[in-house]
Amino acid sequence: MSFNALSPSAARISTMSRPLPVLALLCLAGQALAHEHHTDEIPEGEAISAQPIDTTLWIHIAIQITSFGIIFPTGIVLGIIHSRWHVPLQVLGVLLSIVGYFLGHAHGGRQFAHNVHASFAPFLMLMLIVQVVLGVYLRLHLEKGIHARIRRYAVMGHGVVGKTMPVVSWVQMLFGGITALGFCQGDHLGQCLAHLIMGSAFIGYGIVLTILLLVGQIWLRRTGRSQEFFDSLIIAAWGCVNTFTEHSWGGPWVANDLQHTTMGIVWWCAGLLGMWLSRKRDGKPKRNLFPALVIILTGWGMSAHPQHLELSTHVHTVFGYTLMAAGAARIVEISFVLRDKSTISDTDVEETNSFQYITPFLLYTSGFLFMGATEEQMNLLTTAGVSHVSYILLLYSISFLLFLFVCMLLHLYASYAWPLDSTQPKAMANGGLNGHVGHVDRRVRDADEFELEGLMSDDEVAEDGVANPASQRANATVT
């Protein structure tokens, strides 16, 4: 039963209950700010004490990963498809995150010096408060007078904050990992940041490729550009950054500075070439292989990095081979599977070949391998006697799980936004089959929207002209 079908009294109770997470956050925030962390047992020059992590902190870690890593991303997808479960799931995530937040201030055991994880947490919770306040405001359906103008910006802000939340949450989880282990301190900071940023970039690239593969082809065709144009643009921009940040200009060249800098030069040179070759003479999009070639060169260069530990050498080598395999798989996909086309079928943009999943998965794995190959991690694992085989298999396992989760979210989105209907033909590249252009336009609009179910008023739906599939099913249920 949808919210709109509730009785007036039940609706008032439901509406009054929604500010509860906001009130809980505001009332308890003062207690957290007043809490002092003990640092008396931390050795001088260290970031953490010798005590193990206690049960309370493990529960904090588990709850925050569940809420920010699983519940909120799932709730975002449910919001995009206007599902009735969006609000309940997000409320559950908010309540869990509140509990986890204060457990992080109530733990015993290991002590931590001032760290980036604790400093960044209030910013993340502020984003959460803003998101909840906007969600409650939109759910109240205040549309008369000044609210008609405010509502437009509230919808926009709710969407921007919601879509930014997974990225910010990922950063905070990384901060939590390095804080718990006392990593990225002193001279290790530079290479630690490089590994975390570059590894996250590979994972992000893999997620983007997965989105474009499963649900993004209509949007891509709408842009009038090939996927390699955007790939090359990002590669060129990232290469410019690496060219001028990997070495302290004016100082001596040390360690792998020259190799990192020349790799940045290769990126922006190849990126410019890839952008130029991404269009035909008539302006139509064209596929090319140079982004894949850059991935192969990057993997080869990374695998050849000199390392001080045998474990680090093995991990970097496997990382390089995995990245080269991703680039090679991309070349095979474009040249032999797709034969320079954007999709397998011209009449069904959702059809995929099983081989197309290889490239994004290998990028996920490459990211985790590179993030897990910092100097401090290698020293810790070597001391613990962990073999490179066990460690690499564990990182591959994590990659499988993340790839599964992303595919599940995209399946959830596609199933509700584009329901399978045997009575209606599927969309073609240039409009719909037999002239059903509206079907394509509706799917593109659904992909661009981000609102809670029922946020659009009846007048807004009438102006839009087409109700989304989830709303149609909800209305059918009520009637």
C-alpha positions in Angstrom: 0.0 0.0 0.0 1.5 3.4 -1.0 1.6 6.4 1.3 -1.0 8.2 -0.8 -3.5 5.4 0.0 -3.2 5.9 3.8 -6.1 7.3 5.8 -5.8 11.0 6.8 -5.0 10.2 10.4 -2.4 7.6 9.5 -0.9 9.9 7.0 -0.5 12.6 9.7 1.2 10.2 12.0 3.5 9.0 9.3 4.4 12.6 8.4 5.0 13.6 12.0 7.3 10.6 12.5 9.6 11.5 9.7 11.5 14.3 11.5 12.5 11.8 14.3 15.9 10.9 12.6 16.6 14.7 12.3 15.8 15.4 15.9 17.8 12.4 17.0 20.8 13.6 15.1 20.6 17.2 16.4 19.9 16.2 20.1 22.8 13.7 20.3 25.3 15.7 18.3 26.2 17.8 21.3 27.1 14.7 23.3 29.5 13.5 20.6 31.2 16.8 20.3 31.7 16.9 24.1 33.3 13.4 24.1 37.0 13.3 24.5 39.2 10.6 23.1 41.9 9.3 25.4 45.5 9.2 23.9 47.5 8.6 27.0 48.6 5.1 25.9 49.8 6.0 22.4 53.6 5.8 22.1 55.4 9.0 21.1 55.6 9.3 17.3 52.8 6.7 16.7 49.2 7.2 15.5 47.6 4.3 17.5 48.2 2.4 20.8 49.1 -1.2 21.0 45.7 -2.5 22.3 43.5 -4.5 19.9 40.3 -3.1 18.5 37.5 -3.8 20.9 34.0 -5.3 20.2 32.3 -1.9 20.4 34.5 -0.5 17.6 34.0 -3.6 15.5 30.2 -3.1 15.8 30.7 0.5 14.8 32.6 -0.6 11.7 30.0 -3.2 10.8 27.0 -0.8 11.2 28.6 2.0 9.3 29.6 -0.2 6.4 26.1 -1.7 6.3 24.3 1.7 6.4 26.6 3.8 4.2 27.9 1.0 2.0 24.7 -1.0 1.4 21.5 0.5 2.7 22.0 4.1 1.4 23.2 3.1 -2.2 20.2 0.7 -2.4 17.9 3.5 -1.1 19.2 5.8 -3.8 18.3 3.4 -6.5 14.8 3.0 -5.0 14.5 6.7 -5.0 15.3 7.0 -8.6 12.7 4.4 -9.5 10.1 6.1 -7.2 9.7 3.0 -5.1 7.6 3.1 -1.9 10.4 1.4 -0.1 12.8 4.3 -0.6 11.7 6.2 2.5 11.6 3.3 4.9 15.0 2.0 3.8 16.6 5.4 4.1 15.1 5.9 7.6 16.5 2.5 8.6 19.9 3.6 7.3 19.8 6.9 9.2 18.9 5.2 12.4 21.7 2.7 12.0 24.2 5.4 11.1 23.2 7.4 14.3 23.9 4.3 16.4 27.2 3.6 14.6 28.3 7.2 14.9 28.0 7.3 18.7 29.5 3.8 19.1 32.5 5.3 17.4 32.8 7.7 20.4 32.1 5.1 23.0 34.7 2.4 22.3 37.5 1.2 24.5 40.6 -0.7 23.5 42.8 0.8 20.9 43.4 4.5 21.2 43.9 6.9 18.2 45.6 10.2 17.9 43.9 13.1 16.1 43.1 11.7 12.6 41.4 12.4 9.4 38.6 9.9 10.0 37.4 11.7 13.1 37.7 15.1 11.4 35.8 14.1 8.4 32.9 12.3 10.2 31.0 15.6 11.2 31.0 16.6 7.5 29.5 13.3 6.5 26.9 13.5 9.2 26.1 17.1 8.2 25.4 15.8 4.7 23.2 13.2 6.1 21.2 15.7 8.2 20.8 18.0 5.1 19.6 15.0 3.1 17.0 14.0 5.7 15.7 17.5 6.1 15.3 17.9 2.4 13.6 14.6 2.1 11.1 15.4 4.9 10.4 18.8 3.4 9.7 17.3 0.0 7.6 14.6 1.5 5.3 17.2 3.1 4.2 18.3 -0.4 4.3 22.1 0.4 3.7 23.5 -3.1 1.8 26.8 -2.5 3.2 30.3 -2.5 7.0 30.5 -1.9 7.2 26.8 -1.5 6.6 26.3 -5.2 9.9 28.0 -5.9 11.8 26.5 -2.9 10.6 23.0 -3.9 12.4 23.1 -7.2 15.8 23.8 -5.5 15.0 21.3 -2.7 14.5 18.5 -5.3 17.8 19.5 -7.0 19.7 19.6 -3.7 18.2 16.3 -2.5 19.3 14.7 -5.7 22.9 16.1 -5.7 23.5 15.3 -2.0 22.0 11.8 -2.5 24.2 11.0 -5.5 27.3 12.4 -3.9 26.8 10.5 -0.7 28.2 7.1 -1.9 31.5 8.8 -3.0 31.9 10.7 0.2 31.0 7.5 2.2 33.7 5.6 0.3 36.3 8.2 1.2 35.3 8.1 4.8 35.5 4.3 4.9 39.0 4.5 3.5 39.9 7.1 6.1 38.5 4.6 8.7 40.7 1.8 7.4 43.9 3.8 7.5 43.1 5.2 10.9 42.3 1.8 12.5 45.7 0.5 11.4 47.6 3.8 11.9 48.7 3.9 8.3 49.6 6.9 6.0 51.8 8.6 8.6 54.9 10.6 8.1 57.0 9.7 5.0 54.4 7.1 4.0 51.7 9.7 3.4 52.6 10.5 -0.3 52.7 6.9 -1.6 49.7 5.9 0.5 47.6 8.7 -1.0 48.8 7.7 -4.5 47.7 4.1 -4.0 44.3 5.0 -2.5 43.5 7.6 -5.1 44.6 5.6 -8.1 43.0 2.4 -6.8 39.7 4.2 -6.2 39.9 5.7 -9.7 40.2 2.2 -11.2 37.3 1.0 -9.2 35.3 4.1 -10.2 36.1 3.6 -13.8 35.0 0.0 -13.6 31.7 1.0 -12.0 31.1 3.6 -14.7 31.8 1.0 -17.4 29.3 -1.3 -15.7 26.6 1.4 -15.6 27.1 2.2 -19.3 27.1 -1.5 -20.2 23.9 -2.4 -18.5 21.7 0.8 -18.3 23.6 3.7 -20.0 23.6 3.0 -23.7 20.5 5.1 -24.4 22.1 8.1 -22.6 25.3 7.5 -24.5 23.5 7.6 -27.8 21.7 10.7 -26.8 25.0 12.5 -26.3 26.1 11.8 -29.9 29.6 10.7 -28.7 31.3 7.4 -28.4 32.3 6.0 -25.0 36.0 6.4 -25.9 35.5 10.2 -26.1 34.7 10.4 -22.4 37.3 7.8 -21.5 40.0 9.7 -23.4 38.8 13.0 -21.8 39.2 11.6 -18.3 42.6 10.0 -19.2 43.9 13.3 -20.6 42.8 15.3 -17.6 44.2 12.7 -15.1 47.5 12.7 -17.1 47.8 16.4 -16.8 47.4 16.2 -13.0 49.9 13.3 -12.8 52.5 15.1 -14.9 52.8 18.1 -12.5 52.1 16.4 -9.2 54.1 13.2 -9.1 57.4 15.2 -8.7 58.3 18.1 -6.5 59.5 20.4 -9.3 62.7 22.2 -8.5 63.9 19.3 -6.3 65.9 16.2 -7.0 64.3 13.3 -8.9 63.9 10.5 -6.4 62.5 6.9 -6.3 59.8 6.4 -9.0 59.2 10.1 -9.7 60.4 9.9 -13.4 58.4 6.8 -14.1 55.2 8.3 -12.6 55.7 11.6 -14.4 56.3 10.0 -17.8 53.2 7.8 -17.3 51.2 11.0 -16.8 52.6 12.3 -20.1 51.6 9.2 -21.9 48.1 9.5 -20.5 47.4 13.0 -21.7 49.1 12.4 -25.1 47.0 9.3 -25.7 43.9 10.9 -24.3 44.1 13.8 -26.8 44.5 11.2 -29.6 41.6 9.2 -28.4 39.4 12.2 -28.3 40.3 13.1 -31.8 39.6 9.7 -33.2 36.2 9.3 -31.4 34.3 10.9 -34.2 33.9 10.3 -37.9 34.2 13.0 -40.6 30.4 13.4 -40.6 30.4 13.9 -36.8 29.0 10.5 -35.9 30.6 8.7 -32.9 33.3 6.1 -33.6 35.0 3.6 -31.4 38.8 3.4 -30.9 41.3 1.4 -28.9 43.6 4.0 -27.4 42.0 4.2 -24.0 42.5 0.4 -23.8 46.1 0.7 -25.0 46.7 3.3 -22.2 45.4 0.8 -19.6 47.8 -1.9 -21.0 50.8 0.5 -20.8 49.8 1.6 -17.3 49.6 -2.0 -16.2 53.0 -2.8 -17.7 54.6 0.2 -16.1 53.1 -0.6 -12.7 54.2 -4.2 -12.8 57.8 -3.1 -13.4 58.0 -0.8 -10.3 61.0 -1.8 -8.2 59.9 -3.0 -4.7 61.7 -3.6 -1.4 59.7 -6.6 -0.3 59.1 -9.9 -2.1 55.4 -9.7 -1.2 55.1 -6.2 -2.6 56.8 -7.3 -5.8 54.3 -10.2 -6.3 51.2 -8.0 -5.5 52.4 -5.2 -7.9 53.1 -7.8 -10.6 49.7 -9.3 -10.4 48.2 -5.9 -10.3 50.0 -5.0 -13.5 49.0 -8.2 -15.2 45.3 -7.7 -14.2 45.3 -4.2 -15.6 46.9 -5.3 -18.8 44.3 -8.1 -19.1 41.6 -5.4 -18.6 43.0 -3.4 -21.5 43.4 -6.5 -23.7 39.8 -7.6 -22.9 38.6 -4.1 -23.9 40.4 -4.4 -27.3 38.8 -7.8 -27.9 35.4 -6.5 -26.9 35.5 -3.5 -29.3 37.2 -5.1 -32.2 35.7 -8.7 -32.3 32.7 -8.8 -30.0 31.1 -5.5 -30.9 32.9 -5.0 -34.3 33.3 -1.2 -33.6 29.6 -0.8 -32.8 28.2 0.5 -29.5 26.0 -2.5 -28.7 25.6 -6.1 -29.7 22.2 -5.5 -31.3 20.9 -2.4 -33.1 17.3 -3.2 -32.0 18.0 -4.0 -28.4 20.4 -1.7 -26.6 20.2 -3.8 -23.4 21.5 -7.0 -25.0 25.0 -7.8 -23.7 27.6 -10.4 -24.4 29.1 -12.3 -21.5 32.6 -11.3 -22.5 31.7 -7.6 -21.9 31.7 -8.2 -18.1 35.4 -9.0 -18.0 36.8 -5.6 -18.5 34.9 -3.8 -15.7 35.5 -6.7 -13.3 39.2 -6.6 -13.9 39.2 -2.9 -13.3 37.5 -3.4 -9.9 40.2 -6.0 -9.1 43.1 -3.8 -10.3 41.8 -1.0 -8.0 41.7 -3.2 -4.9 45.1 -4.7 -5.7 46.7 -1.3 -6.0 45.0 0.1 -2.9 46.2 -3.0 -1.0 49.8 -2.6 -2.0 51.0 0.3 0.1 54.3 0.0 1.9 52.8 -0.2 5.4 50.3 -2.9 4.3 53.1 -4.9 2.8 55.2 -4.6 6.0 52.3 -5.7 8.1 51.4 -8.7 6.0 55.1 -9.8 5.7 55.4 -9.6 9.5 52.2 -11.7 9.9 53.5 -14.3 7.5 50.7 -13.9 5.0 51.5 -15.2 1.5 50.9 -13.3 -1.6 48.6 -16.0 -3.0 46.3 -15.8 0.0 46.2 -12.0 -0.1 45.6 -11.7 -3.8 42.8 -14.3 -3.7 41.2 -12.3 -0.8 41.3 -9.1 -2.9 39.8 -10.9 -5.9 37.0 -12.1 -3.6 36.2 -8.6 -2.5 36.1 -7.5 -6.1 33.6 -10.3 -6.9 31.4 -9.1 -4.1 31.5 -5.4 -5.1 30.8 -6.3 -8.8 27.9 -8.5 -7.6 26.4 -5.6 -5.6 26.7 -3.1 -8.4 25.1 -5.5 -10.9 22.3 -6.1 -8.4 21.6 -2.4 -8.0 21.6 -1.9 -11.8 19.3 -4.9 -12.2 16.9 -3.4 -9.6 16.9 -0.1 -11.4 16.4 -1.6 -14.9 13.6 -4.0 -13.6 11.5 -1.2 -12.3 12.3 1.7 -14.6 12.1 -0.4 -17.7 9.7 -3.3 -17.0 9.7 -6.1 -19.5 6.4 -6.0 -21.5 5.9 -8.5 -24.3 3.0 -6.4 -25.6 5.3 -3.4 -26.4 8.3 -3.4 -28.8 11.7 -2.5 -27.5 13.5 0.7 -28.3 15.7 1.0 -31.3 18.8 3.2 -31.8 17.1 6.2 -33.5 13.7 6.2 -31.8 11.4 3.4 -31.0 10.6 0.4 -33.1 7.6 1.1 -35.3 7.7 4.8 -34.3 7.5 4.4 -30.5 9.8 7.3 -29.8 8.1 8.1 -26.5 9.3 4.9 -25.0 12.9 5.9 -25.5 12.3 9.4 -24.2 10.5 8.1 -21.1 13.4 5.8 -20.2 15.9 8.6 -20.7 13.9 10.9 -18.4 13.6 8.2 -15.8 17.4 7.8 -15.9 17.9 11.5 -15.3 15.3 12.0 -12.5 16.0 11.7 -8.7 13.0 12.2 -6.5 11.2 10.3 -3.8 8.2 8.3 -4.7 5.2 10.7 -4.6 7.3 13.9 -4.5 5.9 15.0 -7.8 2.5 16.7 -7.5 -0.4 15.8 -9.7 0.1 19.0 -11.7 3.8 18.1 -12.2 3.0 14.7 -13.4 0.4 16.1 -15.8 3.0 18.5 -17.2 5.5 15.7 -17.6 3.0 13.8 -19.7 4.1 10.3 -18.7 4.0 8.7 -15.3 6.9 6.4 -14.4 6.3 2.7 -14.3 6.6 2.4 -10.5 3.9 5.1 -10.1 1.7 3.4 -12.5 1.9 0.1 -10.6 1.3 1.9 -7.3 -1.8 3.7 -8.6 -3.0 0.4 -10.1 -2.6 -1.2 -6.6 -4.5 1.6 -4.9 -7.4 1.5 -7.4 
